[in-house]
Amino acid sequence: MCLVSLMLTAPVWAQDTQPGTATGTTGAPMDMSKMGPWTRKPTNEAKTRKEVEAFFKEEDAIMKKHDFDASLARIDFPIFMATDDSKGVPKAELYDRQQYTDMMKPMYEQSHPDTKMLTHKRNITVLSDSLVSYADDYTMSMGGKNLAGRNAGLLVKRDGQWKWKAMFEPGWGDVPSTGVGGSGMNKEQPKMEQEKPKMEQEKPKK
């Protein structure tokens, strides 16, 4: 599975490279020993893990202050986000800075003022010195209620700073688009089949 994925996505990762640069000979088999996860093993996993844990701690403090701009500065755009709705239909989209702001800022502004994180149980996987994935079972307090949830994501280290690159959390697919600034993962797609009868009515009569 991993090898198949690698072969399918290799043109995407290498889209800015010239043909033959990986092997030195156009058309020659790629030297798989010179690329891939075995060439980017973590050099100091304990140090990276400590940096990431500090990043998460800072994020909790930012959330407590409802500081959207501070949170925005910690994202490596574009960011990939995925969720699902109450019917189990998955939704995923890539967001640039403006799209993310339009969707998330109203949610920050409308969130309950006493919202705070209570506990985290994170499983952090250090993929390399610049890539870290995680899964988190957390509890939070909001409006006098304690809530429990689970999310996951990907962090990247760019220019010496850890940033969000992908976020996955279930249950947000039913949020109406008007409630998130008119943009969101649940925005309706054009329904061409509904336009067909109208178009047929407009055909000139013989």
N, C-alpha and C positions, 0 to 999 in steps of 0.2 A: 504493500500500500504506500509506504513512504517513498519508495523508488519511483512508483508510477506518478505520484504527486510531483516529485522533483522533476521528472522528465517533462510533465505537462506544463509546469510553471517556469521552467528554466528560461524560456524566451521572454517572460515577463520581467524576471529579475535582471536579465542580461540585455534588455532592450536598448541600453545606451552604449553597449560595447560593440566593437567591430568584429565581424566573423573571423574565427580562428584565433582570437586572442587568448582563449583558455588553453589551447593546445599548441599554438604557434603554427598550425598547418590547417588551412581551410579544408573541411571535409573529413579530417582525421578524427578518430574516436576521442571523446573527451577523457582526460585523465581525471577520473573521479576521486583520486587520492589527494588532489590539490584544491578541491572545493567541497563544501558540505559541512555538516556539524562536527566532523572529526578534525576539521581545520580551525574551529572556533570554540574549542573547549574553554570553560571558565578558568581564568588564571588565579582568581582569588574569590572563591564562592562565598566564603564567610563575610568578606568585605562587601561584596555586592548585595548579599542578603541584608546586611546591616543598613546599607544605603536605602534599599527598597522599603524596609520597615520604617525608617525615618520619613520617607516620602509619604507613606500611608498615614503616619501620625500627623504630619503636617496637613494632609487632606482632611482629616477629621476636624482639626482646628479651624480650617477654612470653612468647612460646612457649618460648624457651630456658629460662625460669625456671619453666615450667609453672604460671603464675599465672592460674588460671581466672577468678577474681573480677575481675582487671584487664582481662582480655579481654572479660568480660561487660559491663563498664561502657562498652565502646566499640561497643555495638550499639544501633541505633535500632529498638526492637521496635514491632510484630512484624517479624520478618525472614523473607524468602522464600528457600528453599533448594531446589536441584534437583540430582539425580544420576541415574545409571542403574545397572542391575545387569549381571551377566556375560552375560545374554541380550540385552542392549541395550534393555531395557524402561525407559523414563524414569519417574522418580518426582519429584514436587515437592510442597511443602507450605509453608504459612505457619505460623510458630512464635511463640508469645508467650514471655515471659521464662521461665516455669516449664517449659514444654514443651522449650525449648532447653536449659535447665539439666539436665533429666532425661535428655536424649539425649547431650549433649556432655560433661558433667562426668566421667562414668565413663571416657570415652575419654581425657580429659586425665590422669586418675589412673592409667590403665593403660598410657599411652604409655611407650616406652622412655626411660629417664633421659638417654641421650646424644643424643637427637634434636636436630638443629639444621639450620637452613637454610644452604645453601651458596651458591647463585647464583639470581639472578632476571633475567628478561628480560621486562620489563613494557611493555605497550602501553597507555598511559593516554590516555583521551579526555575532555577537559574539556567537558562539555555546557553547564554554566552555572557561576556562582559557588558553587552549592550542590549540583550533581549531577556526579558523575564516574564513568565506567565504565572497566573495565580488563580486560585479559587477561594472564596471566602464565605463561610457561614457566619452571619452576624445577627446581632439584636440591636434594636434602636427604640428610642422613646419618642412618641409624637402625639401631641394632643392628649396627654395623660394615658396613652395606651402603649404597651410594649409589643413590638412587632419583630418577627424573625424572618430572615430572608437569606437568599444565596445568590451570589454573582461570581463572575469570572472576567478575566481580561488579559491584556498584554501591555507591558510597559517597555519603552525603548529609551536608551540613553543617547541623547544627541547633544553635542557640544558640552559634554560634561554634566548634563542635567537629565534626570529621569523625568519622563513625560508619558501621559496616557496615549496609547495608540489604538486600542480596541476595548470595548466594554460590552459585556453580555449579561443581561439581567431579565428574567422572565416577568410577564404580567403587565407590561406597559402598552401592549398593542391596541387596547381599547380606548386609550386617551384620545378624546376628540381633537382634531387638528386645530379647531378654534381655541382650544385650551393651551396650545403650545405655539402661539404666535402665527398660526396659519401654515405651519410646516411641521412635518413629523413622519415617523415611520408608518403611520396608518393613513397617510394622505391618499385620497381616492385616485385611482387611475381612470383615464377616459374610458367610458363604456361605449365602444363603437357599436355593439349590437343594439343598444337602445336608440341609436341615431338612424338605424336602417329604415324603420317604418316611416320616419319623417322624410327621409330622402326619397322613398318610393312614392309618397304622397305628392312630392313636388315634381314628379315626372310629368311632362306634357301629355295630355290625353290625345289618343289617335283619333 
